[in-house]
Structure formats: structure tokens, C-alpha cells
Amino acid sequence: MRTRPLKVALLGCGVVGSEVARIMTTHADDLAARIGAPVELAGVAVRRPGKVREGIDPALVTTDATALVKRGDIDVVVEVIGGIEPARTLITTAFEHGASVVSANKALLAQDGAALHAAAEEHGRDLYYEAAVAGAIPLIRPLRESLAGDKVNRVLGIVNGTTNFILDKMDSTGAGYQEALDEATALGYAEADPTADVEAFDAAAKAAILAGIAFHTRVRLDDVYREGMTEVTAADFRSAAEMGCTIKLLAICERAADGGSVTARVHPAMIPLSHPLASVRGAYNAVFVESDAAGQLMFYGPGAGGSPTASAVLGDLVAVCRNRLNGATGPGESAYAALPVSSMGEVVTRYHISLDVADKPGVLAQVATVFAEHGVSIDTVRQQGKDGEASLVVVTHRASDASLSGTVEALRKLDTVRGVASIMRVEGE
């Protein structure tokens, strides 16, 4: 074993960063044995230097992150501060000064992953980011390495624990959205401002990363269709139950049937209770991968939190340090396929549409005619009426998003249609 330690700079010392530092200290001997050399925490960049950080030598703490990554003796920079800037500049500066980087920054990687990979390659350094998607669940490395010889066709997953907790609570207790969100906040699953989670910004960033790796194509955050879950109601769950389904916020990355394009989207969807993702409860994450040779694979576990995320960071740290000792680098960006990313209008799936209609003869025929005129085939229809008003629930066969949008627009113009109560996609067939 080499006695000279590999030096690690830690950018950020919040929930995740403090756990990374703790594990590096408490598991130092094991990490050294696995890597082949000791690892030493050489500096910790923070915004509030006066805060007491248990187990961290105050002499290591600095507010000058730029000076830390420019030191020249740093082997690996661990970035867990999040956001776009200053993280982007700090990471590129680290490459320029000879350090490899381990990051958990999904937003930055989804927006500027290609540029960061290019900078890492230019300077002969590693960029690893297992912790950016699904916390402790090994997902990036299996897609990037274990399935490198296979053809991945679909990645379907629950990649945000906060939203899964809220939807699971609505499903299991009949609670409304706000009530379930309040409980998630009280338990610490939701932030004071939950927008990034409930409006699916977080999940969309993860979908961009997963799609890029799975399909060897550059997929940016702007390429991902995003729809939040704030409009999901208890009535939607009752409708889902009648179909033998539940509702999940899903990240869906797909290769087109002809293989010529890909799509990436995040939105609430009904999913059959028989599908493995339907049983994912609470704040857990799970990702279902479908490929030609391996078939169907499911990855499951805690998708957030200090310890789970730190576990993923430390796994990357070990891999990067081993590469460093061997004078090598691991897999970089693989974007050779360069497939076009299709718009949401081209996505084909099933739909569940709930309409408020007049309770009188001929309404069903009018509605069916509109669907037929727009080339949308109906699978099932359920109608209930009382006192001159009725609800009509239509489940379609597979149709494009564009054709369904045209159908709904035409339905709104019918005098007998009082309103469109809800529209939800049905996935996981």
C-alpha cells in the first residue's frame, strides 16, 4: 500500500457533506485498504465558518473554495454544494489544477454535463456523479458500465422521495394533496419551499441524466417534458383504484420503436398495481430498466438523505482514487449515438380522461365521435349520471399526446361537455 495519502477537498458541509466527512474519518482504514492508499480530508469549503462541525478539524474549514481547489496538491474534489454557480466554475477550476471530481449536483449535470465532461477529458481527469440520481441506489454505474454492451430501450422510475411520500399518503389514507404535503414537511421529507420537488424540476434533472447515459445521447434539462403533481386529487386516486392502478410521479426515458429518436418526460401517471413500481412506498425511489439482452431490471432503495447520498459519494470517491493510483481514468461521456430528442407531442401512451357532461341521451355518441375524428381509439367508457349532470370516464388505447390534445380541445367545444375534470396518462403496461 502507498503511504502518501490521496488528498480530498470537500465543497459543502451540510447534511450530505458532513456525512461524507464522518465516513471518511470513521472508515479510514477500510477505505485505505480498498483504495490501496490512505485518503486525507485536506480542506472543507463552507459559507458559514463559525458553525460547529462535529468531527471536523476547524483548521480545515475555509470560505475560500476557489483557493482550495487551486491548491495543486488536491487529488479529488467532492462537490456537494448544489446549484449552478459557483459549483460549475469550481469544478472546471478543479480540473484545470489537476483534480478529479465527484459530484452530487443533478441540476448542473443536467444543464451542463457535456461541457463538464469535455473539461474532464481535456485535463485527463474523472467526473463521477452516482449520487446525483436516486441517492444510494447504484444506477449510474450499472447504466454506464454494467449495461455498456446492451441496448437500453426504456428507463421508468420514481426518482423523488418527497413526491412519492405525498402520493403514497394520498393513496393509502385518502388525504388531499395539501394535507399530505403538510405531513411530508412536518416529517422533514419536504423543504419549506417544495417547488423543486412537487413541480418535478428535481425529477426532470435526473431524467435528463438517465436518458443521456442510457441512450448515449446528449439530453439537457430543456429537452425533458415536465409536469408537476400539485393538481392530483383524491378523486384521481379513486379513479385509479377502479382501474386497478395507483398514481406515481414517473420519470420516463424511452427509445422510439424505430430506434431513431428518444424522449424524456416527467409527470404523474396511473400505473397498474401489478407493476413493481406500484409497490414502492413512502420516500423510497425505484427505477425500472428495460434492455434487449438483460430484459427487465429494477433498482430500489432510499433515494435521498445524508447517509444514503454520502454512500454513493464515497463509492465514487473510492473508484476515482483507484483510477488516480493507476494513472487512469474511468468512463467519460458516451454521446456517440446523438439521437434526436422528440417533443412531448410525439409521445404515444394511454390516457384516462374524466369529463363532466350533461345527463341526457346522445352525449356518449357525441364524445365518441370526437375521439374518432381525431384518430384516438377508445378502450373503455364508464358513465354515471344524476339530476341532469353526469361524469364520463374514458380510457383510450395508445395515442400520441398531440392527437389527445386536439381531442380534448374539441371536446371542450361541445355544448354537452361541462368541463374536463382530469387528464392522466396510463403507463407501465
TORZA-212204 format. One record per residue: residue in one letter; x, y, z of N, C-alpha, C in turn. Coordinates in steps of 0.001 Angstrom, whole numbers, padded with zeros to 6 digits, always signed. Layout:
AXYZXYZXYZ ...
# end
This chain:
M+000836-001205+000000+000000+000000+000000+000869+001252+000000 R+000460+002236-000780+001170+003510-000789+000896+004246+000506 T+001920+004835+001091+001745+005513+002375+001348+006972+002217 R+001745+007609+001098+001366+009004+000918-000120+009081+000631 P-000866+009875+001419-002323+009885+001254-002766+010637+000002 L-003914+010230-000498-004600+010982-001540-005412+012069-000855 K-005282+013295-001320-005907+014424-000636-007252+014776-001274 V-008242+014989-000402-009607+015240-000828-010061+016607-000333 A-010602+017419-001227-011207+018695-000855-012722+018525-000887 L-013399+018965+000155-014851+018832+000261-015490+020208+000108 L-016335+020353-000911-017049+021612-001135-018476+021445-000625 G-018763+022032+000517-020068+021903+001145-020019+020953+002318 C-020626+021382+003417-020613+020535+004615-021979+020569+005290 G-023018+020405+004477-024371+020315+005009-024707+018892+005379 V-025942+018491+005132-026397+017156+005504-025550+016077+004832 V-025309+016223+003537-024533+015216+002816-023042+015364+003089 G-022533+016585+002975-021106+016806+003162-020601+016371+004525 S-021359+016654+005564-020937+016248+006911-020891+014731+007049 E-021817+014029+006362-021797+012569+006388-020598+012017+005615 V-020248+012661+004509-019066+012250+003760-017821+012375+004637 A-017698+013505+005312-016545+013714+006193-016523+012688+007322 R-017688+012408+007896-017751+011448+009011-017325+010052+008559 I-017835+009610+007414-017493+008271+006937-016015+008191+006562 M-015486+009252+005954-014057+009253+005629-013208+009077+006875 T-013671+009631+007995-012907+009546+009245-013099+008193+009932 T-014354+007789+010087-014635+006563+010846-014263+005295+010084 H-014278+005344+008754-013947+004175+007939-012600+004343+007240 A-011738+005159+007808-010471+005491+007143-009645+004259+006811 D-009534+003319+007739-008700+002134+007500-009286+001268+006385 D-010595+001066+006415-011227+000265+005366-011096+000927+003999 L-011305+002234+003956-011182+002945+002685-009761+002836+002144 A-008776+002963+003024-007372+002858+002592-007089+001467+002027 A-007631+000437+002684-007402-000928+002212-008062-001162+000858 R-009228-000597+000657-009946-000794-000605-009305-000022-001753 I-008776+001158-001415-008184+002018-002446-006751+001626-002748 G-006015+001278-001710-004596+000996-001862-003732+002143-001386 A-004347+003140-000762-003638+004293-000197-004599+005000+000761 P-004054+005674+001763-004931+006436+002659-005565+007610+001913 V-006725+008035+002387-007336+009263+001884-007385+010268+003032 E-007064+011490+002713-006969+012532+003739-007875+013703+003371 L-008716+014116+004313-009534+015308+004105-008626+016517+004258 A-008363+017199+003143-007369+018271+003135-007965+019657+003301 G-009285+019782+003148-009921+021087+003293-011420+020963+003096 V-012161+021856+003775-013615+021852+003691-014083+023283+003439 A-014701+023522+002286-015178+024865+001957-016634+025012+002386 V-016929+026064+003143-018279+026308+003665-018623+027782+003512 R-019904+028111+003709-020326+029509+003682-020314+030130+005068 R-020565+029312+006100-020624+029825+007480-019534+029162+008306 P-018377+029793+008389-017230+029154+009058-017390+029024+010571 G-018253+029834+011177-018380+029806+012629-019187+028651+013170 K-019889+027936+012322-020736+026829+012761-019886+025667+013262 V-020293+025066+014372-019576+023912+014922-019884+022689+014069 R-018835+022015+013594-018998+020820+012765-018284+019666+013447 E-019078+018821+014070-018538+017731+014876-017668+016806+014032 G-016483+016514+014551-015583+015582+013883-014706+016191+012815 I-014855+017487+012550-014045+018149+011522-013111+019156+012185 D-011835+019037+011904-010835+019949+012445-011124+021369+011936 P-011365+022336+012824-011647+023712+012383-010560+024290+011486 A-009341+023779+011628-008246+024283+010805-008433+023944+009331 L-009278+022945+009022-009523+022550+007632-010595+023397+006957 V-011350+024128+007762-012512+024854+007252-012096+026185+006633 T-012656+026480+005466-012365+027734+004774-013611+028225+004047 T-013662+029526+003826-014732+030087+002997-014245+030348+001576 D-012978+030117+001330-012392+030380+000014-012311+029075-000781 A-013430+028691-001379-013476+027436-002128-012558+027476-003337 T-012448+028630-003964-011599+028748-005148-010143+028461-004820 A-009655+029042-003738-008266+028803-003325-008050+027325-002992 L-009069+026686-002414-008945+025275-002043-008769+024399-003279 V-009593+024610-004315-009489+023745-005492-008285+024100-006359 K-007676+025270-006125-006497+025672-006892-005181+025240-006244 R-005243+024577-005122-004021+024292-004366-002986+023489-005153 G-003418+022615-006013-002466+021847-006809-002089+020514-006207 D-002245+020371-004875-001945+019083-004245-003211+018272-003979 I-004362+018784-004411-005632+018090-004207-005826+017035-005299 D-006095+015815-004892-006305+014730-005843-007764+014629-006295 V-008684+014818-005354-010102+014677-005675-010887+015796-004992 V-011782+016427-005729-012706+017411-005184-014093+016773-005122 V-014695+016816-003946-016058+016316-003758-016974+017528-003660 E-017872+017682-004639-018763+018851-004702-020172+018461-004297 V-020620+018995-003154-021975+018727-002670-022667+020031-002260 I-022324+021129-002941-022960+022405-002606-024229+022626-003423 G-024331+021975-004597-025533+022108-005419-025589+023420-006182 G-026641+023556-007008-026825+024776-007787-025884+024852-008978 I-026036+025916-009757-025236+026074-010975-023917+026778-010688 E-023988+027947-010118-022784+028673-009722-022801+028905-008207 P-021628+028822-007566-020267+028706-008125-019816+027285-008442 A-020721+026289-008322-020307+024894-008494-019647+024652-009845 R-020242+025186-010923-019693+024947-012259-018261+025467-012362 T-018037+026693-011927-016699+027276-012009-015712+026528-011133 L-016140+026122-009960-015255+025391-009049-014854+024038-009638 I-015786+023350-010271-015478+022044-010855-014496+022192-012015 T-014734+023143-012907-013810+023325-014031-012440+023793-013544 T-012419+024606-012501-011138+025040-011926-010393+023860-011322 A-011128+022950-010693-010501+021754-010129-009826+020933-011219 F-010520+020738-012352-009907+020008-013463-008636+020700-013933 E-008705+022011-014074-007559+022778-014566-006349+022656-013653 H-006594+022415-012376-005486+022324-011416-005190+020887-011003 G-005649+019936-011826-005197+018556-011672-006044+017630-010838 A-007204+018065-010361-008032+017214-009514-009156+016557-010306 S-009518+015344-009920-010735+014725-010417-011892+015181-009539 V-013116+014942-009998-014286+015475-009290-015335+014397-009087 V-015895+014381-007870-017082+013592-007538-018173+014593-007181 S-019322+014504-007835-020379+015489-007626-021718+014813-007387 A-022581+015522-006643-023966+015081-006444-024930+016093-007060 N-024417+016928-007978-025142+018098-008451-025979+017798-009696 K-027193+017295-009498-028054+016904-010623-028423+018080-011512 A-028714+019253-010907-029131+020404-011706-028026+020833-012664 L-026804+020897-012174-025673+021309-013001-025373+020279-014082 L-025393+019006-013727-025091+017956-014693-026155+017882-015781 A-027421+018114-015413-028490+018098-016410-028380+019277-017358 Q-027860+020399-016875-027765+021600-017705-026470+021656-018493 D-025357+021297-017845-024041+021498-018463-023163+020259-018421 G-023772+019080-018382-022994+017853-018297-022001+017685-019421 A-022394+018035-020635-021498+017866-021788-020239+018710-021632 A-020394+019960-021212-019242+020844-021037-018334+020362-019912 L-018923+019858-018845-018125+019359-017722-017347+018109-018132 H-017998+017215-018864-017294+016024-019356-016156+016418-020280 A-016389+017412-021122-015341+017857-022046-014148+018421-021280 A-014443+019180-020220-013353+019739-019402-012579+018635-018701 A-013285+017619-018195-012608+016498-017540-011709+015763-018525 E-012211+015530-019739-011426+014818-020739-010206+015634-021177 E-010410+016937-021333-009296+017806-021742-008125+017725-020773 H-008429+017616-019493-007371+017608-018476-007055+016205-017970 G-007648+015186-018589-007330+013814-018208-007780+013457-016812 R-008970+013913-016430-009458+013677-015069-010839+013019-015099 D-011224+012500-013963-012520+011826-013832-013617+012788-013399 L-014839+012510-013870-016041+013162-013371-017045+012052-013068 Y-017309+011815-011765-018241+010779-011332-019400+011440-010593 Y-020609+010853-010717-021774+011517-010113-022910+010543-009797 E-022559+009398-009236-023588+008426-008848-024629+009037-007917 A-024207+009925-007019-025106+010497-006019-026085+011515-006598 A-025925+011881-007875-026812+012888-008467-028201+012339-008768 V-028331+011023-008859-029615+010404-009194-029900+009257-008228 A-031041+009365-007514-031545+008249-006695-030673+007884-005512 G-029968+008853-004937-029288+008647-003663-028361+007452-003642 A-028623+006537-002724-027731+005390-002521-027903+004298-003562 I-028950+004383-004393-029226+003296-005328-028160+003278-006431 P-027435+002180-006593-026480+002098-007706-027238+002102-009019 L-027085+003154-009807-027852+003290-011034-027002+003830-012179 I-026247+004901-011913-025409+005487-012951-024376+004475-013432 R-023672+003837-012496-022612+002905-012890-023168+001672-013611 P-024280+001068-013150-024838-000043-013942-025209+000360-015363 L-025800+001554-015533-026145+002010-016877-024898+002307-017705 R-023917+002921-017070-022739+003375-017803-021732+002256-018046 E-021703+001249-017148-020682+000212-017243-021282-001187-017398 S-022132-001606-016458-022647-002980-016486-023482-003254-017730 L-024234-002255-018208-025071-002424-019387-024456-001800-020637 A-023145-001547-020591-022481-000881-021713-022540-001712-022994 G-022654-003028-022860-022714-003875-024039-024122-004203-024483 D-025108-003650-023805-026511-003933-024072-027159-002709-024718 K-028394-002870-025165-029169-001763-025725-030334-001473-024788 V-030286-000343-024113-031357+000052-023197-032465+000713-024006 N-033689+000264-023783-034830+000795-024525-035717+001715-023702 R-035736+001479-022389-036625+002287-021552-036099+002354-020133 V-036222+003526-019536-035941+003720-018118-037172+004383-017514 L-037789+003706-016569-039043+004166-015974-038863+004173-014470 G-039024+005322-013817-038715+005310-012400-039357+006374-011545 I-039329+006090-010257-039685+007039-009204-038364+007549-008662 V-038054+008812-008931-036730+009330-008607-036778+010497-007620 N-037930+010711-006987-038032+011771-005985-038813+011237-004791 G-038150+011146-003651-038773+010570-002464-039880+011424-001882 T-039749+012737-001959-040773+013629-001403-042108+013426-002102 T-042084+013434-003423-043337+013288-004156-043923+011897-003974 N-043065+010885-003878-043598+009538-003679-044250+009405-002308 F-043668+010057-001308-044277+010037+000030-045666+010680-000018 I-045759+011834-000672-047033+012556-000728-048090+011727-001459 L-047741+011184-002615-048701+010412-003389-049082+009114-002678 D-048116+008500-002028-048408+007279-001276-049364+007564-000119 K-049163+008706+000543-050053+009092+001648-051465+009366+001119 M-051577+010040-000015-052887+010285-000604-053579+008972-000961 D-052800+008028-001466-053355+006744-001880-053803+005901-000688 S-052970+005840+000348-053236+004927+001460-054228+005475+002474 T-054362+006803+002568-055241+007386+003601-056412+008168+003026 G-056388+008464+001724-057433+009293+001146-057234+010775+001380 A-056067+011144+001890-055769+012553+002174-055709+013358+000889 G-055983+014666+001005-055814+015571-000114-054352+015941-000273 Y-054032+016602-001397-052639+016968-001677-052042+017825-000573 Q-052724+018891-000166-052157+019810+000820-051938+019128+002163 E-052880+018289+002556-052738+017565+003824-051518+016642+003794 A-051338+015941+002684-050192+015043+002564-048880+015828+002504 L-048885+016979+001821-047690+017821+001766-047332+018337+003153 D-048329+018754+003925-048073+019252+005285-047419+018176+006136 E-047870+016938+005994-047258+015854+006768-045823+015598+006318 A-045596+015644+004998-044239+015455+004483-043296+016542+004995 T-043801+017756+005086-042995+018868+005600-042687+018678+007081 A-043693+018283+007851-043509+018075+009287-042496+016977+009567 L-042451+015957+008706-041525+014839+008903-040142+015101+008308 G-039972+016247+007649-038678+016587+007084-038433+016048+005687 Y-039445+015440+005064-039285+014938+003704-039375+016056+002675 A-040151+017092+002983-040330+018209+002060-039652+019456+002610 E-039058+020243+001730-038437+021507+002114-039517+022540+002429 A-039102+023625+003087-040047+024714+003363-040652+025227+002056 D-039832+025298+001007-040320+025597-000336-040181+024315-001158 P-041284+023581-001358-041203+022267-002010-041265+022314-003531 T-041164+023508-004111-041395+023669-005551-040548+022729-006397 A-039258+022622-006097-038372+021794-006917-038847+020351-006967 D-039436+019876-005877-039918+018504-005824-041294+018365-006462 V-042278+019107-005957-043665+018878-006377-043940+019362-007795 E-043152+020303-008301-043303+020732-009687-042366+019970-010613 A-041675+018958-010057-040896+017977-010834-039616+018518-011460 F-039109+019658-010998-037822+020140-011507-036699+019170-011136 D-036729+018679-009888-035720+017735-009419-035742+016458-010258 A-036923+015893-010442-037041+014653-011206-036661+014850-012664 A-036977+016016-013224-036638+016285-014620-035128+016314-014833 A-034398+016895-013893-032938+016919-013997-032385+015495-013982 K-032936+014663-013115-032482+013273-013043-032830+012516-014321 A-033998+012807-014887-034394+012155-016134-033431+012511-017259 A-032991+013754-017313-032042+014171-018348-030735+013382-018236 I-030254+013230-017010-029006+012486-016789-029175+011022-017187 L-030277+010409-016746-030506+008999-017045-030659+008754-018542 A-031414+009615-019225-031617+009447-020657-030307+009575-021419 G-029490+010537-021024-028212+010728-021697-027323+009502-021610 I-027259+008910-020424-026413+007726-020234-027019+006511-020915 A-028328+006305-020740-028979+005108-021272-028929+005036-022786 F-029072+006200-023454-029203+006207-024908-027978+006772-025621 H-026895+007030-024880-025653+007536-025483-025931+008766-026336 T-026708+009662-025752-027170+010862-026450-027196+012023-025471 R-026811+013184-025907-026861+014347-025019-028307+014803-024834 V-028780+014721-023609-030129+015155-023257-030002+016201-022158 R-030436+017418-022449-030354+018501-021479-031686+018669-020770 L-031659+019410-019690-032860+019644-018900-033988+020221-019755 D-033645+021108-020679-034655+021729-021536-035334+020734-022475 D-034718+019569-022660-035289+018544-023531-036356+017702-022830 V-036447+017837-021514-037321+016976-020722-038685+017644-020533 Y-039750+016961-020925-041099+017444-020640-041346+017288-019140 R-041882+018336-018529-042064+018337-017065-043477+018755-016705 E-044100+017976-015847-045435+018288-015339-045474+017923-013855 G-045780+018883-013007-045808+018636-011566-047020+017840-011126 M-047132+017632-009796-048177+016766-009252-049165+017507-008366 T-049129+018848-008393-049974+019621-007471-051456+019536-007806 E-051793+019124-009036-053199+019037-009427-053800+017653-009198 V-053000+016709-008715-053521+015365-008452-054465+015421-007254 T-055628+014801-007373-056648+014865-006334-056991+013481-005799 A-057725+013503-004681-058220+012243-004125-059142+011545-005123 A-059886+012328-005908-060769+011747-006926-059968+010995-007981 D-058779+011502-008329-057924+010802-009282-057519+009437-008739 F-057224+009386-007439-056849+008103-006846-058030+007129-006833 R-059223+007645-006624-060388+006764-006675-060582+006205-008084 S-060387+007061-009078-060485+006596-010462-059404+005566-010772 A-058198+005822-010275-057103+004874-010494-057425+003523-009859 A-057969+003549-008648-058305+002308-007953-059338+001499-008731 E-060288+002187-009350-061313+001498-010138-060706+000790-011346 M-059537+001260-011776-058839+000627-012908-057790-000382-012457 G-057672-000581-011128-056620-001456-010624-055260-000817-010703 C-055223+000509-010508-053981+001277-010628-053747+002120-009380 T-052555+002691-009287-052270+003775-008362-051601+004883-009170 I-051229+005984-008499-050630+007126-009197-049234+007383-008657 K-048279+007527-009546-046902+007849-009193-046403+008990-010079 L-045474+009771-009551-044766+010748-010390-043606+009999-011021 L-043650+009834-012327-042686+008991-013015-041739+009783-013899 A-040488+009374-013902-039518+009819-014898-039454+008721-015940 I-039707+009077-017202-039791+008082-018266-038865+008496-019403 C-037891+007641-019690-036947+007882-020777-037090+006704-021735 E-037409+006990-023000-037719+005919-023948-037005+006109-025271 R-036652+004981-025850-036175+004954-027229-037383+004690-028121 A-037515+005420-029218-038638+005215-030127-038620+003794-030686 A-039783+003302-031091-039893+001932-031592-038961+001677-032768 D-038749+002704-033607-037855+002529-034757-036395+002805-034410 G-036141+003162-033142-034772+003401-032690-034172+004709-033135 G-034964+005547-033829-034403+006749-034423-034434+007989-033567 S-035072+007928-032407-035140+009102-031535-035406+008648-030104 V-035326+009595-029177-035597+009300-027774-036505+010386-027205 T-037145+010082-026097-037925+011071-025362-037581+010966-023888 A-037760+012075-023178-037573+012098-021731-038663+012980-021148 R-039370+012466-020167-040504+013198-019589-040697+012828-018134 V-041323+013759-017409-041663+013536-016005-043068+014050-015781 H-043944+013216-015233-045324+013631-014982-046020+012595-014106 P-047148+012958-013476-047924+011954-012753-048548+010989-013755 A-048682+009745-013360-049304+008758-014241-049930+007655-013409 M-051006+007083-013958-051572+005872-013370-050701+004699-013782 I-050474+003784-012850-049655+002615-013131-050321+001400-012503 P-050433+000286-013221-051131-000888-012685-050520-001390-011378 L-051374-001849-010483-050900-002367-009196-049994-003578-009382 S-050086-004229-010525-049241-005392-010794-047815-005014-011163 H-047572-003738-011490-046229-003308-011882-045364-003143-010636 P-044085-003551-010682-043213-003434-009495-043144-002031-008906 L-043235-000991-009726-043135+000372-009200-044347+000756-008348 A-045470+000078-008550-046677+000422-007798-046519+000140-006308 S-045636-000773-005958-045458-001154-004556-044389-000346-003838 V-043807+000633-004508-042778+001470-003881-043474+002483-002980 R-043236+002388-001687-043977+003187-000715-043095+004268-000085 G-043763+005194+000615-043057+006216+001387-042101+007035+000548 A-040950+007348+001128-039975+008221+000468-038939+007439-000333 Y-039237+006198-000654-038275+005383-001401-038327+005700-002892 N-037232+005364-003564-037095+005500-005008-036954+004115-005631 A-037307+004012-006897-037080+002780-007644-037034+003115-009122 V-036173+002431-009851-036038+002661-011287-036087+001312-012003 F-036922+001235-013018-037148+000035-013791-036476+000227-015146 V-035546-000650-015494-034781-000545-016733-035123-001725-017638 E-035394-001433-018913-035687-002477-019889-034646-002420-020995 S-033979-003566-021239-032961-003614-022282-033106-004884-023099 D-032438-004921-024254-032572-006057-025168-032114-007367-024537 A-030892-007390-024027-030315-008646-023557-030647-008944-022098 A-030515-007958-021237-030746-008184-019803-032220-008307-019468 G-033073-007759-020322-034510-007799-020046-034904-006700-019082 Q-035676-007058-018069-036198-006080-017117-035415-006134-015804 L-034932-004977-015381-034168-004846-014138-034812-003768-013279 M-034784-003958-011954-035326-002931-011063-034309-002608-009981 F-034094-001324-009772-033176-000825-008744-034010-000081-007700 Y-033840-000421-006433-034736+000077-005379-033944+000454-004132 G-034378+001521-003468-033745+001884-002198-034035+003320-001817 P-033421+003791-000716-033609+005181-000295-032978+006124-001296 G-033757+007108-001740-033285+007976-002806-032751+009315-002366 A-032727+009576-001062-032241+010872-000566-031804+010703+000883 G-031346+011816+001468-030891+011784+002854-029380+011791+002939 G-028869+012224+004092-027438+012379+004252-026649+011097+004078 S-027002+010068+004828-026236+008818+004777-026353+008098+003439 P-027583+007913+002890-027658+007237+001588-026889+007966+000484 T-027021+009283+000431-026329+010040-000616-024820+009996-000401 A-024405+010091+000870-022975+010002+001168-022409+008648+000764 S-023209+007593+000897-022761+006268+000477-022403+006269-001002 A-023260+006893-001823-022983+006968-003260-021744+007811-003539 V-021596+008921-002814-020416+009781-002975-019140+009003-002650 L-019162+008262-001546-017965+007515-001149-017653+006398-002133 G-018677+005789-002719-018414+004776-003739-017675+005370-004924 D-018102+006553-005346-017399+007251-006428-015992+007646-006009 L-015863+008093-004783-014550+008518-004297-013553+007358-004348 V-013971+006181-003932-013096+005005-003983-012693+004714-005430 A-013669+004740-006347-013371+004452-007750-012405+005466-008345 V-012645+006741-008061-011780+007793-008605-010374+007703-008021 C-010277+007416-006732-008951+007284-006105-008186+006094-006678 R-008872+004989-006920-008210+003840-007547-007689+004207-008933 N-008509+004929-009699-008051+005372-011021-006823+006255-010896 R-006845+007120-009891-005734+008052-009672-004426+007286-009417 L-004505+006265-008578-003317+005471-008262-002787+004736-009487 N-003727+004312-010352-003327+003537-011525-002979+004409-012727 G-003075+005719-012548-002768+006620-013648-003747+006518-014792 A-005005+006212-014433-006021+006007-015463-007250+006856-015150 T-008194+006850-016070-009497+007478-015823-010591+006477-016175 G-011745+006669-015547-012875+005804-015817-013658+006265-017027 P-014841+005684-017241-015652+006050-018409-016032+007534-018391 G-015929+008171-019526-016364+009556-019667-017727+009609-020320 E-018028+010723-020961-019310+010852-021632-019362+009944-022860 S-020509+009284-023042-020749+008485-024241-021977+009058-024936 A-021734+009849-025970-022833+010505-026689-022746+010230-028185 Y-022128+009099-028525-021871+008807-029940-023162+008650-030755 A-024257+008173-030109-025491+007910-030856-026123+009197-031371 A-026017+010264-030575-026516+011592-030976-027927+011530-031566 L-028810+010801-030885-030183+010663-031372-030971+011945-031125 P-031885+012295-032024-032728+013464-031764-033670+013187-030604 V-034005+014240-029856-034940+014130-028740-036293+014628-029217 S-037267+013731-029247-038592+014081-029756-039357+014927-028755 S-040323+015687-029260-041164+016508-028394-042232+015660-027732 M-042859+016221-026717-043901+015503-025996-045081+015187-026908 G-045338+016018-027898-046458+015785-028794-046367+014472-029550 E-045136+013947-029696-044935+012698-030422-045006+011469-029530 V-045067+011680-028212-045103+010548-027279-046432+009818-027387 V-046376+008499-027433-047576+007668-027539-047779+006899-026242 T-048976+007019-025659-049296+006291-024433-050813+006192-024305 R-051281+005594-023210-052719+005538-022942-053114+006739-022086 Y-054403+007068-022112-054901+008217-021352-056181+007867-020602 H-056329+008492-019444-057550+008406-018643-058114+009826-018590 I-059318+010017-019156-059926+011344-019227-061258+011313-018497 S-061440+012252-017571-062700+012358-016826-063417+013634-017260 L-064659+013499-017743-065435+014621-018253-066689+014829-017410 D-067042+016089-017207-068339+016429-016632-069269+016751-017799 V-070367+015991-017911-071240+016139-019077-072701+016237-018652 A-073527+016659-019593-074977+016695-019362-075512+015266-019354 D-076445+015005-018456-077014+013663-018339-078241+013559-019245 K-077984+013318-020536-079084+013179-021479-078656+012293-022637 P-079607+011758-023383-079276+010841-024472-078388+011495-025531 G-077508+010701-026128-076681+011157-027238-075328+011718-026841 V-075110+011976-025540-073831+012565-025117-072678+011622-025423 L-072826+010365-025063-071753+009404-025291-071415+009294-026768 A-072442+009321-027611-072205+009235-029056-071426+010446-029557 Q-071769+011646-029042-071044+012861-029435-069569+012780-029036 V-069341+012351-027808-067962+012251-027312-067181+011221-028110 A-067785+010077-028359-067108+009024-029122-066757+009511-030528 T-067658+010303-031135-067401+010831-032470-066175+011738-032481 V-066029+012587-031459-064862+013471-031367-063575+012658-031277 F-063580+011633-030446-062382+010783-030343-062059+010150-031697 A-063075+009652-032377-062854+009003-033672-062316+009982-034702 E-062858+011203-034721-062413+012204-035689-060946+012566-035524 H-060427+012396-034309-059021+012736-034057-058124+011496-034021 G-058675+010368-034435-057872+009155-034550-057475+008537-033234 V-058252+008800-032182-057957+008244-030861-058960+007137-030560 S-058458+005930-030410-059313+004775-030171-059648+004648-028684 I-060920+004380-028385-061374+004238-027001-061286+002785-026557 D-060741+002576-025368-060655+001242-024780-061898+000948-023942 T-062163+001806-022939-063335+001619-022081-063992+002964-021792 V-065297+002918-021480-066055+004106-021096-066910+003755-019884 R-066955+004669-018940-067820+004488-017770-068598+005777-017545 Q-069932+005694-017419-070758+006884-017255-071649+006728-016029 Q-071720+007804-015248-072612+007858-014094-073382+009165-014147 G-074701+009125-013929-075493+010343-014017-076477+010493-012879 K-076791+011783-012572-077764+012076-011520-078190+013531-011629 D-079524+013772-011586-080077+015132-011552-079573+016009-012690 G-079544+015461-013900-079175+016259-015055-077695+016425-015294 E-076842+015943-014388-075397+016033-014565-074811+014625-014546 A-073688+014446-015199-073084+013116-015267-071565+013253-015390 S-070904+012168-015048-069466+012083-015265-069209+010969-016267 L-068274+011224-017141-067935+010267-018185-066428+010028-018114 V-066049+008787-017884-064626+008437-017792-064254+007607-019013 V-063291+008107-019767-062844+007446-020993-061390+007023-020824 V-061105+005767-021125-059721+005277-021155-059411+004906-022592 T-058348+005483-023129-058018+005271-024540-057053+004109-024718 H-056975+003637-025963-055831+002834-026367-054670+003815-026545 R-053532+003317-027006-052364+004182-027141-052598+005252-028201 A-052260+006490-027840-052439+007630-028737-051314+008619-028493 S-051030+009461-029489-049999+010473-029314-050530+011606-028451 D-049614+012294-027795-050000+013427-026963-050645+014522-027815 A-050140+014707-029026-050694+015742-029904-052136+015425-030301 S-052409+014165-030647-053768+013803-031038-054718+013891-029854 L-054233+013541-028666-055091+013632-027481-055399+015095-027171 S-054392+015970-027315-054609+017400-027066-055671+017959-028004 G-055620+017559-029288-056635+018004-030232-058018+017491-029877 T-058071+016265-029375-059342+015676-028954-059951+016464-027809 V-059141+016756-026814-059633+017472-025633-060104+018878-026008 E-059359+019524-026890-059762+020864-027332-061135+020828-028010 A-061371+019802-028823-062666+019668-029500-063772+019316-028511 L-063458+018497-027515-064457+018134-026504-064937+019359-025736 R-064018+020268-025452-064387+021472-024691-065401+022342-025453 K-065479+022169-026763-066384+022985-027579-067791+022400-027658 L-067966+021171-027157-069291+020561-027177-070185+021185-026109 D-071418+021504-026474-072357+022078-025511-072674+021112-024384 T-072586+019829-024663-072942+018818-023662-071805+018510-022697 V-070618+019022-022966-069479+018800-022078-069308+020025-021181 R-069562+019847-019904-069467+020960-018947-068021+021308-018592 G-067155+020324-018665-065755+020581-018324-064943+019298-018342 V-063627+019455-018420-062706+018324-018354-062161+018277-016929 A-062602+017288-016169-062233+017215-014750-060770+016837-014564 S-060284+015896-015355-058879+015495-015226-058430+014714-016439 I-057134+014806-016709-056498+014007-017767-055229+013421-017167 M-055055+012122-017276-053860+011499-016733-053397+010381-017650 R-052092+010296-017835-051527+009231-018639-051530+007919-017858 V-051565+006834-018598-051521+005493-018011-050271+004809-018527 E-049353+004444-017629-048058+003896-018011-047855+002507-017403 G-046731+001898-017764-046347+000651-017112-047120-000558-017549 E-047532-000601-018816-048288-001758-019289-047409-002985-019324 
# end
